[in-house]
Amino acid sequence: MPKIAELLANNRRWAQTQREREPDFFKRLSRQQAPQYLWIGCADSRVPANEIIGLPPGEVFVHRNVANVVAHGDLNCLSTIQFAVDVLKVKHILVVGHYGCGGVQAVLDQSRLGLVDNWLRHVGDVLIKHRAMLDEVDLDSLRHARLCELNVIEQAANVCLTTVVQDAWARGQKLAVHAWIYSLFDGQIRPLGMRVEQPHALLDAQAGALARLTRPLDFAR
């Protein structure tokens, strides 16, 4: 594990490299940000938003927490969504989970980890809601992958149901909510077939995404 001094040295080298590649990089970055995307993802250290989608600093507004949960009582997440939608005027909200999520695994294993157990009850609710579908999956690893997918779909639906997003759509603001999942096994993002741009489209979009999950799991193992 790198020492703290090494991290600071890494930062200086990175800053110097950026200036050499693009002399105006930090001048441009210091201006008001204008990202088109809000990324809501897992806090897992293996899932860096900008790097995965190949965008530089300033192009993606990011919110991350354990298991990419969107809870209607979480003022941190809701404030991020509100700032992104109302102030930054993002065009897309990307809800991105990942296969191999430790939070999802803890729910399946009924592990007791401490305070985070209360947070993971949101994922537990997804498990209970879709118990029948999950029971049809024989292998534990595939059941875990399926719950990762279901969790993304449900959290994307939660985004759509926030007052912030509902109000944005009501005033005609262009805004699309997407459900994606990232594979640690091959580095690729897979859309889960859920893109919502109007409030009346949520139920059909969610049903369509769930129907796609009845097909064989498509991820590298």
N, C-alpha and C positions, 0 to 999 in steps of 0.2 A: 504494500500500500504506500503510495507517495506521501512524503512528509509535507506539512503545511508550507514550508519554504519552497518546496518543489512546485507546488500549485501556483504560488506567486511568480516564480520564475517562468512557468509555463504560460502564465497570463502575459507577461512582458514579451515573450517570444511571439505569442499569438498576435498581440497588438502591433508589434513591429512588422510581422508578416503581412497583416492586413493593410498597413500603411504603404508597404512596398508594392503590394498588388494593386491597391486603389488608394491613391493619396487623399482623396476626398471622402473616404469611407466613413470616418467618425464624424466629419462635418455633416454629412448627409444623415447619418444615424441620429445625430443630436437634435435634428429637427423633429417636429411633431410626427409621431408614428401614424401610419395610415394602412394598417393591415386589412386584408379582405377576408381573413379567416380567423375564427376562434376554434382552437383545439381544446377539447375536453378529454383528457386521457388519464391513464394510470400514473401514479408517482414512481413506478418501477424504474430503476436507474438504467435499464436496458432499452427504454423506449423514449429516446430524445426526439421531440416533435419536429423541430426544424430540420434536423439531419435526415430523418426518415423520409420526409417529403421534399428534400432538396431545396429548401428556401433559406435565405440568409436572415440574420437578425433584422427585426423590424417588419417582417412580412407575416408573422403569425402571432396572434395574441393567445396566451396559453394558460389553461387552468388544469392542475393535476391533483389527484388525491388517490387514496388507496382504492383500487378496483373501479376507477372511473365512474363514481356514483354521482347522480344528480338528484339530490334530496330537496324537497320543497321547503324544508325548514333550515337549510344550510345557507346562511346569509353570505358566507364567503363565495360559494359558487354562484348564487343568484346575483350578487353584486358584480361579479366578473361578467356574467351574461349581460346584465343591464348596461354596464359600461361599454362592452363590446358592441352591443346592438344600438343603444341610444346615442352614445358619444362617438365611437369609432366608426359606426355604420358598416360593420362587417357584412359581407354578402353570404357567407357560409359558416355554419356551425358544424364542426366535425366531432362527433362522439366516437372516440377510438379506444377500443379495448385491445387486449392481446391474449393470444394463447399462452399457456404457462403462467397465468396470473396467480400469484401466491394468495391473494385475498380470496379469490374464488375457490382455490384449493382448500383453504381453511374452512370455508363454509361447507364444502362437501365432506370434509373430514370431521366436522363438528369440533374443531380444535378450539381451545381456550387460549387466547393470546394476550388478554388484558383489556384495556380500555377500547381498543380497536374492535373488539367483539360487538360492541353496541353499533358501531358504524357499519359493520359487515352484515348486520341484520337486514339492511336494505337489499343486499345480494341474497340473503336467506329468503326474503319475501319473493324474489324472482324464482328461486328454487321451488318454493311451495306452489306458486302459481303455475309452474310448468312441470310439476312432478311427473305427470303422466308421460310427457314427451321424454323426459330424462330417464325414466324407468325403462324405456324401450332401447336404450343404449347399453350394450353389454359390458364393453371394456371401460375400466375406470378412467383411462386417459382420454377416451373419446367422450365420456360423460362430462369430464372436466372441460374439454373443448366446447362441447355443446352449451354448457352453462355460461362459458365466457361469451359465446355468441348471443345467447338469450339476454344476458345482462346488458350488453351493448344496445340491443333493440329496445329493451325496457327503459334504459336511461335516455336514449334518444327520444322516446315518447314523452318522458318526463320533461325534457327540454321544450318540446313542442307545447306542453301544457302549462308552462310558466306564464305568468301574466305579462312578463316582458315580451316574450315571443308572440303571444296572442295579440297584444296591443300593437306590436310592429306590423303584423299581418293585417290587422283591422284598419290601419292607416295607409295600407298599400305599400309598405316598405318591402323591397325585394330581399328575401331571406330564405335560404334553404338549409334544412337540417339533415345531416347524413349520418348513417350508422356504418362504421367501418371496423374491421378487426385486423390487427397486425400479427404476423407470424414471426416469432423469434427463430424459427427453424429455417426460414429462407429469406427473411427480410422484406417480405412483400405484404402490402395491404390488400385486403379483400373487401370490397363493398358487400354489405349484407342485403342489398336490394331494397333499402329503405331510404328514400329521399322525399322530404316533405316541404312543400313551399306554400301551402295554404292550410288553414285549420281544418277545413272539411275533408282534406286528403289524408289525415293522420290514420284513421281507422283502417282504410284500405291499404295504405302503405305498410302499416304494421302487420296486418293480416298477410299481405303478400310476402313480407320478409319471413314471417313465421312459417308460411307454407314452403318456402325455399329450404328451410331447415329440415324438412322431412326427407330430403334427398341425402345421399351419403355425404358424410363430412368431407370437406375439401380443404385440407391443410397438410403441410409437410410434417411427417412424424419421424 
